[in-house]
Amino acid sequence: MTVDVLTKNPALESLFIDPQQVITLDANFLIPPDRSMHLIPGISFPQFQAIWLDPIFQLFPHLAVHEAVRDEMVSQDIKTFIQIKVNAMPSEIIIHKDSELTAVEHMLRDSIEARIYPHTRYDPQIDNRDDRGEVKTLAFIAVKGLLYFAAHDYNAIQLVEKAESWSTGLDTVQAIKMYEIIFFLCVRIPSLRKPLRMLYKYQYYLTKNEKSTNPE
């Protein structure tokens, strides 16, 4: 993924002003990255939790995931982490549930899903797992008027950033990329800059192509 440091993201600027806003996460924001195909070991869950998960939940008190994303998690570590957040008093994570939608909202959600899924690997006729979480997530937050979708998946981000040209119905949604949240954490928690730099380089500065296009 290309890191764009020239274009200001209004969503990120808004979060610096008010980090209490609801941010809905894609699955890859919760899963430790594994780029071992490039002969570099993946990041362990305890390490990922210490340098990423715990800090974002500390700084952003209204993080959310759709139930479809929660249900598709495979790692027991991640499942346990989410459940602990759910069980906290008060709850430390918002779970978006389709059962919360009104009849009219259900119809609108189905309409938006129909516009999104042709650009993904998800097929609502068979309800397969591929890209199901992001389709369900994006349709839900669009219906509910929630603004922010945080992701590290290029295709998921494209659904938002190309909303007008692709007619996805996501015109009101704003995408926030992982490297932007890494920058936010570096500003707000300077003591984490070294491990966050390591995470950034692992995600965006690992391959020859990334080193030729992305800042170090």
Secondary structure, 3 states (H helix, E strand, C coil): CCCCCCCCCHHHHHHHHCCCCCEEECHHHCCCCCCHHHCCCCCCHHHHHHHHHHHHHHHCCCEEEEHHHHHHCCCHHHHHHHHHHHHCCCCCCEEECHHHCCHHHHHHHHHHHHHHHHHCCCCCCCCCCCCHHHHHHHHHHHHHCCCEEEECCHHHHHHHHCHHHHCCCCCCCEEEEHHHHHHHHHHHCHHHHHHHHHHHHHHHCCCHHHHHHCCC
